[in-house]
Structures are given as structure tokens and as C-alpha cells.
């Protein structure tokens, strides 16, 4: 018992000491890695390509009033969402009705927008529906920056006496062009276009995982992802989660997954990978401190990257304590993992990636995180945190030497340190403000820089309701400076990308209960920033339309 007290005192002192450091830091940025606290970052930097098997409930989504241009190539996702257990009520777009249709567009960039969702009437035993969307632009400036995003989904759920079964099938088709080439070159669109086809599905059977003393979830996910260049990636994953609730705040979690990936490419050798993951964890409470002790075991079988089976074991330790009951939570955790990088996820981060990118696994050899989050005065929620991670084979986007300036991927061992912050404010149902961000430092082993990774990133969201019919929303996204190597130039010079800021203002007017008009002003400053080197963004643009329900 004496050893346990020593361990707890060290962990909690780390939380308090590190949070004091975070409070003395500028609060305008964000974190690139998967963070297991309730503030979940959603970043589009290269660190975010790492995914561990995860079971997610399948839900229908309400219509969103946010459209950046172009959506697929440039959308910067929000950084954090408040911790549900101790934060203010999250801001949610209010749906008109369950079923809706949306039409919009603008002569600027010849933009067109269409979206719909139709589903069954609410029923205690089943639910089903279909949804789809289309958005496209013919840019003009930048030349050949045309894009087209298309989705079509069907979903359903069935609630039985013992559990709930949900399922979803989804098809996505994205078209972009490699328009980052120098002005001295000319290309026809057909020679620089890229088409991504993504067919995926998932099923989940839940038997009281969060409600019963012994609950479980059984899941299955698959996708087949193809590129215009002849590469196809197929993935099949089965997952099982079991939770056993014991007396006195004790919980035993056992998560397992088997994930098989096959990559077929006409230009290179086929790649087959299998992940077998087993992660048991025991959580208990000791003197108002919640402690989790577990391990994460990963067995990988790879036909190219170190062929043969490889077993790896990582700790999974966490400590949580409410300094103020149900309001201010301190946390610390240490863990590690193996992440399966895939062509699909790399493309969704950087659609201008080349067809013949090498795919390797990333090993999170060490991850430590600590911080404080909570609610103040019933109107404010906050987060102050610190994290350091060491990753082997972290993918970094680097331009290739072809005239089209597509991106390849290089792998390096990178240690990342991050100080992250988050602040939210809500006044009744009229005003909602949320800001978050993180500062980063990177230490690479072989590369001169952590290519394309930002020194900081941040976002600010403000929503204000005028009367009861008009909603105004303001968004600001920012990235710090990034480095890139121009391998197409004769000198192979290193280039520093300037910090970028994207300002957007959106208005939604509720004309009637089932009819709404919207107007979005995107990139208000008109700055043609470069999120990816040599690929300038669209300038100022408008998008207007109508949403109606039946």
C-alpha cells in the first residue's frame, strides 16, 4: 500500500506541476495525436493518420450549416469538443425536422451544393434511412483546382430484447486535380485529375455495454478504397469489447480486434497486413482517485515491412481525480500503441498524395499526457494540458520531384511535445463561444524538419441567435508556420510556409418551421494561403441556398 501512495503522489504532482506550466503559455493552438481524454482533437496534420481499431455507434447526423470551399481538399476540422461529463452543454445545430433537403450554390467558382436525408418515423424497435450529398466547384483561379465530393449512405437499426443491431453502408467519390505545378508547365485536366472511390460499411451489435453489469459490443467494419492510378486497398476488421462492472467503482474492460488489410498496386508488390489486438484493463477507485491499470498487446503480420509476426506490449496507465467534485478534473496517463497507416487515411489527410506512396506501420513507443479540465461558474469550461509522444515511423508529407508537385510520404522517428488549451462559454441558448489550440515542438531523427506539421493550430467558433429565427456563426481556423522541401527545384530548397488564417461567417434564417435560408461567406480575408505547399486556396467566396423538410 505504501508503494501505491508513492505512485499516486508522483502522478498527481505531475498533473498539478504541468498544468501550472500550461497556464503560463499562450492559449492559441492544438494537439496532433490521438488523446484519450474527453477533449478529442480532430486534426488534419500528418500525425493524425494513425488509427487503432475502434467501435463506434452508428448515428444519423443533423444538417450542418458549415461549408468550406472546397470541402474535401481544404476543410480544417475543429480542434476540440468539450468533455461531456463535466462541461457545458455542447452546441448542436438544431434540425428542422428528421427529413430534410438542401440546395445551394453560387456563381463564384461555379459552386453547386445538394444534400438530403430521409429516414423512417421514430420507432422504439427499428430505424432506417438514406442520405446523400454533392458539392463541386470549377475554380478558374487557381487554375484546374476543380473538385467534386459525392456521398450516398443507407443505415438502419433494430432493437431486440437482448440488444441493438445497427448497420451502415456508405459510398464516397472524390475528384481533385494536381494543380500545384509551376506556371511554366501546362496540363490538360484529364492528365492531372485524381479520382478516389471509397465503399465502406459497418455493423455493431450492442448488448448493454454501458448499462449492464456484464455488457459487450461486437462490431465489423470494412472498406474498399481505390485511386485513379490503379491502387486498391481492402480492409476487414472485427472487434469485441466486453465490460464487467464490479462493486465499489471497479470495472474490467477487455477489448480485442482482428484487422486485415490488402493493398493491390499494379506498379509495386502487393501488401498484406494483419493486426491482432488484445487490451485488458482494470479500473478502480482509491481514496477518490480513479486508477486504471492495463496493457495493450499488438501482434502484426506484415508481408513487406519486417515480414513475419511481431508481438509488442505497451502499458496503459491512467489516473484521474476531481479536485473540485464534478467540476475540476486532473488527469495523467502513460501508454503506447501500434497504428496501422493506410492509403485511405493518408489520402483523406492530403488528397494531393501520389499513387505509389509507401505504407508502413507507426509505433507509438511512448506517450505521456497530463492536464486539468473542468467547468467554472456554470458558464465556462476549460482545458489546460501537456503531452509528449515518441513515434517510430511517423509519416510526413514531402513533395516529390514530378512537375505536378504531388506529395509522397517519408517516415521518421519523431518526438512531439505539445501544450494544449481549450475554453468554452455559453450564455443561455443565445450565445456560444468555443476556442482551442495547441503549440508544438518536434524533434526528428533523420529529416531536417517535421514536414508540413504546424508550429501551432487553433480554432474559434462563435454562434449567436438573434431573436428566434436568425443564427449567426463566426469561425476562425489557424495553422502556424510549416516547412517543406521543394524537390522539383534545382537547388532542392527548403521552404517555410507562412501561418494561415481562414475566417468564415455564416447566417441561417428560419423562415418557417420547415424552411430555412442560409448564406455563408468563406475565407473572408481573401488570403490565398497554402495549407499544402504549392497549392493555394480558393479566395473569398459565397455560398447561399435553402433547406426544407417535409
Buried (B, 14 or more C-beta within 10 A) or exposed (E): EEEEEEEBEEBBEBBEEBBEEBEEBEBBBBBBBBBBBBBBBEBBBBBBBBBBBEBEBBEBEBBEBBBBBBBBBBBBEBBBBBBEEBBBEBBEBBBBEBBBBBEBBBEBBEBBBBBBBBBEEEEEEBBBBBBBBBBBBEBEEBBBBBBBBBBBBBBBBBBEEEBBBBBBBBBBBBBBBBBBBEEEEEBEEEEBBBEBBBBBBBBBBBBBBEEEEEBBBBBBBBBBBBBEEEBBBBBBBBBBBBBBBEEEEEBBBBBBBBBBBBBBBEEBEEBBBBBBBBBBBBBBBBEEBBBBBBBBBBBBBBBBBEEEEBEBEBBBBBBBBBBEEEBBBBBBBBBBBBBBBBBBBBBBBBBBBBBBBBBBBBBBBBBBBBBBBBBBEEBBBBBBBBBBBBBBBBBBBBBBEEBBBBBBBBBBBBBBEBBBBBBBBBEEEEBBBBBBBBBBEBEBEEBEBBBBBBBBBBBBBBBBBEEEEEBBBBBBBBBBEBBBBBBBEEEEEEBEBEBBBBBBBBBBBBEEEBEBBBBBBBBBEEBBBBBBBBBBBBBBBBBBBEBBBE
